Amino acid sequence: MSSQPDAAPRPRSHAGRYLFLFLLGLAVGAVAAVMGLRALQARADPFPDALMHVLAHQSGQLREAAKANRCAASDTLPRLQTLRMLSNDLEPAFPGLASDARFGEAASGLRASLDQALAAPPTDCAQLAAVNQAVGDGCKACHRDFKN
């Protein structure tokens, strides 16, 4: 019997272990990042953005009413009333800007435009176009100076 020398055992590769630890670290890092971002998001006040979205929706509905030739007071008055009520919350929604004179003037101008529209609701599309223009100008006055 001839004996052959035993072949030396091949060193075992640790690549699989390293890959597993890398993927585990990646997963843990992703979970931690999502948790951190959610915590930061929870600290943000959603009220200003929500108010702007609802104001934009209501004024968009007024523009759509004009395009669809639904310009009677019964069609536009609920939207105008909603816009007017929401405009009361502009200063509380942006407490950092409430003391700024330009912000106060823009908010007051928007409310004045809406008050005029409510005092004499538009009865035809030409009047509704003028109201839409006044509301848009009131919004633009503020956005021009303060929108990021």
Contacts in CASP RR format, 6 or more apart in sequence:
PFRMAT RR
TARGET T0000
AUTHOR 0000-0000-0000
METHOD contacts of the structure
MODEL  1
MSSQPDAAPRPRSHAGRYLFLFLLGLAVGAVAAVMGLRALQARADPFPDA
LMHVLAHQSGQLREAAKANRCAASDTLPRLQTLRMLSNDLEPAFPGLASD
ARFGEAASGLRASLDQALAAPPTDCAQLAAVNQAVGDGCKACHRDFKN
47 92 0 8 1.000
47 93 0 8 1.000
48 93 0 8 1.000
48 94 0 8 1.000
51 86 0 8 1.000
51 89 0 8 1.000
51 90 0 8 1.000
51 93 0 8 1.000
54 82 0 8 1.000
54 86 0 8 1.000
55 83 0 8 1.000
55 86 0 8 1.000
55 87 0 8 1.000
55 139 0 8 1.000
58 79 0 8 1.000
58 82 0 8 1.000
58 83 0 8 1.000
58 86 0 8 1.000
59 79 0 8 1.000
59 83 0 8 1.000
59 132 0 8 1.000
59 135 0 8 1.000
59 136 0 8 1.000
59 139 0 8 1.000
61 79 0 8 1.000
62 76 0 8 1.000
62 79 0 8 1.000
62 80 0 8 1.000
62 83 0 8 1.000
62 128 0 8 1.000
62 131 0 8 1.000
62 132 0 8 1.000
62 135 0 8 1.000
63 132 0 8 1.000
65 71 0 8 1.000
65 75 0 8 1.000
65 76 0 8 1.000
65 79 0 8 1.000
65 128 0 8 1.000
66 125 0 8 1.000
66 128 0 8 1.000
66 129 0 8 1.000
66 132 0 8 1.000
69 125 0 8 1.000
71 122 0 8 1.000
71 123 0 8 1.000
71 124 0 8 1.000
71 125 0 8 1.000
71 127 0 8 1.000
71 128 0 8 1.000
72 123 0 8 1.000
73 121 0 8 1.000
73 122 0 8 1.000
73 123 0 8 1.000
76 121 0 8 1.000
76 122 0 8 1.000
76 128 0 8 1.000
76 131 0 8 1.000
77 118 0 8 1.000
77 121 0 8 1.000
80 114 0 8 1.000
80 117 0 8 1.000
80 118 0 8 1.000
80 121 0 8 1.000
80 131 0 8 1.000
81 118 0 8 1.000
83 114 0 8 1.000
83 135 0 8 1.000
84 111 0 8 1.000
84 114 0 8 1.000
84 115 0 8 1.000
84 118 0 8 1.000
87 107 0 8 1.000
87 110 0 8 1.000
87 111 0 8 1.000
87 114 0 8 1.000
88 111 0 8 1.000
90 103 0 8 1.000
90 107 0 8 1.000
90 110 0 8 1.000
90 142 0 8 1.000
91 97 0 8 1.000
91 98 0 8 1.000
91 103 0 8 1.000
91 104 0 8 1.000
91 107 0 8 1.000
92 98 0 8 1.000
94 103 0 8 1.000
94 146 0 8 1.000
97 103 0 8 1.000
97 146 0 8 1.000
98 104 0 8 1.000
100 146 0 8 1.000
102 145 0 8 1.000
102 146 0 8 1.000
103 142 0 8 1.000
103 145 0 8 1.000
103 146 0 8 1.000
105 141 0 8 1.000
106 138 0 8 1.000
106 141 0 8 1.000
106 142 0 8 1.000
106 145 0 8 1.000
107 142 0 8 1.000
109 138 0 8 1.000
109 141 0 8 1.000
110 135 0 8 1.000
110 138 0 8 1.000
110 139 0 8 1.000
110 141 0 8 1.000
110 142 0 8 1.000
113 131 0 8 1.000
113 134 0 8 1.000
113 135 0 8 1.000
113 137 0 8 1.000
113 138 0 8 1.000
114 135 0 8 1.000
116 134 0 8 1.000
117 131 0 8 1.000
117 134 0 8 1.000
117 135 0 8 1.000
122 128 0 8 1.000
122 130 0 8 1.000
122 131 0 8 1.000
END
